[in-house]
């Protein structure tokens, strides 16, 4: 009786070296388009034209469940969400491009990447921080000194702060994720992982910090709380300032604590894992 053939192992497949470049270029272009669309939204909002206000106040019908359910949606909310969609797609392209670049253009089920230097890591942090400065720090400083945009119509003022606050929260959330990952890297470099035999690793910490990356999820939400909190300085509202600041700092502390315990997973920093099903196994 012949033995059943053994399925060949899944091997890393080389990709075109320039694929990461085109992915990074596409993501960078979408980031610029997203920033430009935020600027355009702010310009149109500050202009307060009747035509733009009419469009933003409009609604449309969202039909779902084979026409059984209908919902009234705001056109203004959809327009304000356009930059977010651009940033989301840009994030996917940039992450794929960066992973391919650091993996040498090779795709595998468990790839190992070379680790960025702390200086390059800081440069990645600086990019979203500069966006946050442009969207939150500068407008808030202008508001504290000159009272802007209090001189505008109340509805226009509310829309301006809503746009700035929403995307300012996203910017600082992304910066917090990259900063916490830097903390994890620095702790990992000073505490090298000692390989452990199979079955002796701590499964809880591996699932939390390595598979789930749950140190980075709270980092984003912590940064998102901190991002727009400073708008309260323009209204002398101490409670509106302290509540999101306190919440953001607590959530960030949880993220940093989880990042500092990554070594318990007994995994190296430059490794990642994907779900792959092997046929014939």
C-alpha positions in Angstrom: 0.0 0.0 0.0 1.5 3.3 -1.1 1.8 6.0 1.5 -0.2 9.1 0.8 2.0 11.9 -0.6 3.2 14.5 1.9 2.1 18.0 1.1 5.0 20.3 0.3 5.8 22.9 2.9 4.6 26.5 2.3 7.5 28.5 1.1 8.1 32.2 1.1 7.2 33.7 -2.2 9.4 36.5 -3.5 7.5 39.6 -4.7 8.6 42.2 -7.1 11.1 44.5 -5.3 9.2 47.7 -6.4 5.8 46.6 -5.1 6.5 48.1 -1.7 7.5 51.4 -3.4 4.2 51.7 -5.3 2.2 50.8 -2.3 4.1 53.4 -0.2 3.7 56.0 -3.0 0.0 55.3 -3.3 -0.5 55.6 0.5 1.5 58.8 0.6 -0.6 60.4 -2.2 -3.8 59.4 -0.3 -2.5 61.0 2.9 -1.9 64.2 1.0 -5.3 64.1 -0.6 -6.8 63.5 2.9 -5.1 66.5 4.4 -6.1 68.6 1.4 -9.7 67.5 1.7 -9.6 68.6 5.4 -8.3 72.0 4.4 -11.0 72.3 1.7 -13.7 71.3 4.2 -12.5 74.0 6.6 -12.3 76.6 3.9 -15.8 75.9 2.7 -17.1 75.8 6.3 -15.5 79.1 7.2 -16.8 80.7 4.0 -20.3 79.8 5.2 -21.9 80.0 1.8 -25.6 79.3 1.5 -25.0 76.7 -1.2 -22.5 74.7 0.9 -24.7 74.9 4.0 -27.6 73.6 2.0 -25.6 70.6 0.8 -24.3 69.8 4.3 -27.8 70.0 5.8 -29.2 67.6 3.2 -30.2 64.0 3.8 -30.4 60.9 1.7 -32.1 57.5 2.1 -30.1 54.5 2.9 -32.0 51.4 1.9 -31.0 48.0 3.4 -32.3 44.5 3.9 -33.6 44.1 0.4 -35.6 47.3 0.7 -37.2 46.4 4.0 -35.3 49.0 6.0 -34.8 52.7 5.2 -32.6 55.1 7.1 -32.2 58.9 6.7 -28.5 59.7 6.5 -26.8 63.1 6.7 -25.0 64.3 3.6 -22.8 66.5 5.8 -21.6 63.5 7.8 -20.8 61.6 4.7 -18.8 64.6 3.3 -16.9 65.0 6.6 -16.0 61.3 6.5 -14.3 61.5 3.1 -10.9 62.3 4.6 -11.3 59.4 7.0 -11.9 57.0 4.2 -8.8 58.3 2.4 -6.7 57.9 5.5 -7.9 54.4 6.1 -7.0 53.2 2.6 -3.7 55.1 2.9 -2.9 53.4 6.2 -3.5 49.9 4.6 -1.2 50.7 1.6 1.5 52.3 3.8 1.5 49.4 6.2 1.6 46.8 3.4 4.4 48.7 1.7 6.4 49.1 4.9 6.1 45.4 5.8 7.1 44.3 2.3 10.1 46.7 2.4 11.3 45.5 5.7 10.7 41.9 4.8 12.9 42.2 1.7 10.0 41.8 -0.7 9.2 38.3 0.6 5.8 37.1 1.8 5.5 34.2 4.2 3.0 32.9 6.9 5.4 33.9 9.7 7.7 36.6 8.4 10.6 38.1 10.3 11.3 41.8 9.7 14.3 43.9 10.4 13.6 46.4 13.2 13.6 50.1 12.6 16.2 52.2 14.4 14.8 54.4 17.2 15.6 57.5 15.2 13.6 56.3 12.2 10.8 55.3 14.6 10.8 58.9 16.1 10.4 60.2 12.5 7.3 58.1 12.1 6.0 59.6 15.3 6.7 63.1 14.2 4.5 62.9 11.1 1.1 62.4 12.8 2.2 64.8 15.7 2.8 67.6 13.1 -0.7 66.9 11.7 -2.1 67.2 15.3 -0.3 70.4 15.8 -1.8 71.9 12.6 -5.3 70.7 13.4 -5.4 71.2 17.2 -2.5 73.0 18.8 -2.3 76.0 16.4 -6.1 76.6 16.2 -6.4 76.3 20.0 -3.5 78.7 20.5 -5.1 81.1 18.1 -8.4 80.7 19.9 -6.9 81.4 23.3 -5.0 84.5 22.1 -7.5 86.0 19.6 -10.8 84.3 20.4 -11.1 82.6 17.0 -13.5 81.2 15.8 -15.9 82.8 18.4 -16.6 85.7 16.0 -18.2 83.2 13.5 -21.8 82.1 13.5 -22.4 79.5 16.3 -23.2 76.7 13.8 -20.1 77.5 11.8 -17.9 77.5 14.9 -19.3 74.2 16.0 -18.6 72.6 12.6 -15.1 73.9 12.6 -14.3 72.4 15.9 -16.0 69.2 15.0 -13.8 68.7 11.9 -10.6 69.7 13.7 -11.4 67.7 16.8 -12.3 64.5 14.9 -9.2 64.4 12.7 -7.0 65.8 15.5 -8.1 62.8 17.6 -7.1 60.4 14.8 -3.7 62.0 14.3 -2.7 61.8 18.0 -4.2 58.3 18.2 -1.9 57.2 15.4 1.1 59.0 17.1 0.3 57.2 20.4 0.3 53.8 18.7 3.7 54.4 17.2 5.1 55.9 20.4 3.9 52.8 22.5 5.5 50.5 19.9 8.7 52.4 20.4 8.5 51.9 24.2 8.0 48.2 23.5 11.0 48.2 21.2 13.3 49.9 23.7 12.2 47.6 26.5 12.7 44.6 24.2 16.2 45.7 23.2 17.2 46.0 26.8 15.6 42.7 27.7 16.5 40.1 25.0 14.0 37.3 24.6 15.3 33.9 25.7 13.9 31.1 23.4 11.7 28.7 25.4 10.8 25.1 24.5 7.5 24.4 22.9 4.6 24.3 25.3 6.3 26.3 28.0 5.4 29.8 26.8 2.8 31.8 28.6 -0.3 31.5 26.3 -2.2 34.4 27.8 0.6 37.0 27.2 1.3 35.6 23.8 -2.3 36.1 22.7 -2.6 39.5 24.3 0.7 41.1 23.2 1.9 39.1 20.2 -1.2 37.8 18.4 -3.7 40.4 19.4 -1.3 43.4 19.8 -3.7 44.6 22.5 -1.0 47.0 23.7 -1.5 49.1 20.6 -5.3 49.2 20.6 -5.6 51.1 23.9 -2.7 53.3 22.8 -4.9 54.6 19.9 -7.9 55.2 22.0 -5.8 56.9 24.7 -4.3 59.2 22.1 -7.7 59.8 20.6 -9.0 61.0 24.0 -6.0 63.4 24.4 -6.1 64.8 20.9 -9.2 67.1 21.0 -9.3 67.6 24.7 -7.4 70.9 24.4 -10.2 72.6 22.6 -11.7 73.1 26.1 -9.1 75.8 26.7 -11.0 78.0 24.2 -14.1 77.8 26.4 -12.6 77.9 29.9 -14.3 74.5 30.6 -12.1 72.7 33.1 -14.3 69.6 33.3 -14.3 69.2 29.5 -10.5 69.4 29.7 -9.8 67.1 32.6 -12.2 64.3 31.9 -10.8 63.3 28.4 -7.2 64.1 29.6 -7.6 61.8 32.6 -9.3 59.1 30.6 -6.6 59.2 27.9 -3.7 59.1 30.3 -5.2 56.1 32.1 -5.8 54.2 28.8 -2.3 55.1 27.6 -0.8 53.8 30.9 -2.6 50.5 30.3 -1.1 50.4 26.8 2.4 51.1 28.0 2.1 48.5 30.8 1.0 45.9 28.2 3.9 47.0 25.9 6.4 46.5 28.7 5.2 43.0 29.3 5.7 41.9 25.7 8.7 39.9 26.7 6.4 37.4 28.5 5.2 36.2 25.2 8.7 34.8 24.5 8.5 36.1 20.9 10.9 38.4 19.1 9.9 41.9 18.2 10.5 41.6 14.5 8.1 38.6 14.0 4.5 38.6 13.1 2.0 35.8 12.5 -0.8 35.3 10.0 -3.6 32.8 9.9 -2.8 30.3 7.1 -4.5 27.0 6.4 -2.4 24.4 4.8 -4.2 22.2 2.3 -3.5 18.5 2.5 -2.3 18.6 6.1 
